[in-house]
């Protein structure tokens, strides 16, 4: 199932700027990351359309980077030992449901993350930095926004559920969320 270009949300080059903001909030720059694939293997042109294959490429590329990340890799490797394939398929179903309306994902995101109450805002900032950097390398801005907006909202919701409603998002995440809310409001008035 393909999302027609007319339905793809409009966005200016936010992922690269957001990726840089999120990276600054973490202990390492995303450009210092060992990538799951060498940088020369990134697509020569970024994808403008989102379909199941594009979602699968995003999920597998992103989680390859997660596995290799110094901060997040150990957490994910411990939690998903022997279950990576199942997790990747679940994430393809999750993101396909969100951006393509596939309605294949069955699960409770908040409940699935309850065992990770020991994480910090730094972990979420790192996840977002890697995610937005991967989006920027794989997708044109309009297509990337289809993933970016729900990712930041989900990250905010998970942090509030894990850390309590009095928890304050790290400044880079707050700026990112505010930026996305402004873009959503501007699109509604177009």
C-alpha positions in Angstrom: 0.0 0.0 0.0 1.5 3.3 -1.1 0.6 6.7 0.4 -0.1 9.0 -2.5 2.2 12.0 -2.8 -0.7 14.4 -2.3 -1.4 12.9 1.1 2.3 13.0 2.3 2.7 15.7 4.9 4.7 18.8 3.8 7.9 19.6 5.6 11.0 21.6 5.0 14.4 20.0 5.7 13.6 19.3 9.4 15.2 15.9 9.9 18.8 17.1 9.4 18.2 20.1 11.7 16.4 18.0 14.3 19.1 15.3 14.1 21.7 18.0 14.8 19.7 19.4 17.8 19.2 16.0 19.3 22.8 15.0 18.8 23.9 18.1 20.7 21.8 16.9 23.6 23.5 13.6 23.8 27.0 12.6 24.7 28.2 11.8 21.2 27.5 13.3 17.7 25.6 11.0 15.3 28.3 11.4 12.8 30.7 9.5 15.1 28.4 6.4 15.1 29.4 3.2 13.6 26.7 2.7 11.0 25.0 -0.6 10.4 26.1 -0.2 6.8 29.0 1.9 5.5 28.0 5.4 4.5 28.8 4.6 0.9 25.9 2.1 1.0 23.3 4.8 1.8 20.9 5.2 -1.2 22.2 7.7 -3.8 18.7 9.4 -3.8 16.4 9.7 -0.9 13.0 8.1 -1.0 10.0 10.3 -1.7 7.4 7.6 -1.4 6.5 5.5 1.6 5.6 1.9 1.0 6.1 -1.4 2.9 9.6 -1.8 1.4 10.6 1.7 2.6 9.3 1.0 6.1 11.3 -2.2 6.2 14.4 -0.4 5.0 14.0 2.2 7.7 13.4 -0.3 10.5 16.3 -2.6 9.5 18.8 0.2 8.9 17.8 2.1 12.1 17.9 -0.9 14.4 21.2 -2.0 12.8 22.6 1.4 14.0 21.0 0.9 17.4 22.7 -2.5 17.8 26.1 -0.8 17.1 25.5 2.3 19.3 27.6 2.5 22.5 24.7 3.9 24.6 21.7 2.0 23.3 23.3 -1.1 21.9 23.8 -2.9 25.2 20.3 -2.2 26.3 18.7 -3.4 23.1 21.0 -6.4 22.8 20.1 -7.5 26.4 16.4 -7.0 26.0 16.2 -8.6 22.5 18.7 -11.5 22.8 17.5 -14.2 20.5 14.4 -12.2 19.5 15.8 -9.5 17.1 14.0 -10.9 14.0 10.7 -11.0 15.9 11.3 -7.4 17.1 12.1 -6.1 13.7 9.0 -7.6 12.2 6.9 -6.1 15.0 8.5 -2.7 14.3 7.8 -3.0 10.6 4.1 -3.7 11.5 4.1 -0.8 14.0 5.5 1.8 11.6 3.4 0.4 8.6 0.3 0.8 10.8 1.3 4.4 11.6 2.4 5.7 8.3 0.5 3.5 5.9 -2.6 2.7 7.9 -1.9 -1.0 7.6 -3.5 -1.9 11.0 -1.2 -4.8 11.5 0.4 -3.8 14.7 -1.1 -5.5 17.8 0.4 -4.4 21.1 0.5 -1.8 23.8 3.5 0.5 23.3 3.4 1.8 26.9 3.2 -1.6 28.5 6.0 -3.0 26.3 8.3 -0.3 27.6 7.4 -0.6 31.4 10.5 -2.8 32.1 12.7 0.1 31.0 12.0 2.6 33.8 15.8 2.6 34.5 16.4 4.6 31.2 16.9 8.3 31.2 16.1 11.2 28.9 19.5 10.8 27.5 18.6 7.4 26.2 15.4 8.8 24.5 17.4 11.7 23.1 19.9 9.3 21.6 17.2 7.1 20.1 15.6 10.2 18.5 18.9 11.5 17.2 19.7 8.1 15.5 16.1 7.9 14.2 16.1 11.4 12.7 19.5 11.0 11.3 18.4 7.7 9.6 15.3 9.4 8.3 17.3 12.2 6.9 19.6 9.8 5.0 16.8 7.7 3.7 13.9 10.0 2.9 12.9 13.2 1.3 11.6 15.7 4.0 7.9 15.2 3.2 8.2 11.4 3.6 10.4 11.8 6.7 7.8 13.9 8.4 5.4 11.0 8.3 7.7 9.2 10.7 9.1 12.2 12.6 5.9 13.6 14.0 4.7 10.3 15.6 8.2 9.4 16.8 8.6 12.6 18.9 5.0 12.3 20.3 5.6 8.6 21.2 8.9 9.4 22.9 7.2 12.2 24.9 4.4 9.9 26.0 6.7 7.0 26.9 8.9 9.3 29.0 6.0 10.8 30.9 4.6 7.3 31.5 8.0 5.9 32.7 9.3 8.9 34.6 6.0 10.5 35.9 4.0 13.5 34.8 6.3 15.9 36.6 9.2 14.8 34.4 10.6 17.6 32.2 11.7 16.6 28.7 15.3 17.5 27.9 15.5 20.9 26.2 16.3 19.5 22.7 13.3 17.2 22.8 11.0 20.0 24.0 12.3 22.2 21.1 11.7 19.4 18.7 8.2 18.7 20.0 7.3 22.5 19.8 8.7 22.7 16.3 6.6 19.8 15.1 3.4 21.2 16.8 4.0 24.5 15.0 4.4 22.7 11.7 1.2 20.7 12.3 -0.7 23.8 13.1 0.6 25.6 10.0 -0.4 22.7 7.8 -3.9 22.7 9.2 -4.3 26.3 8.1 -3.1 25.7 4.5 
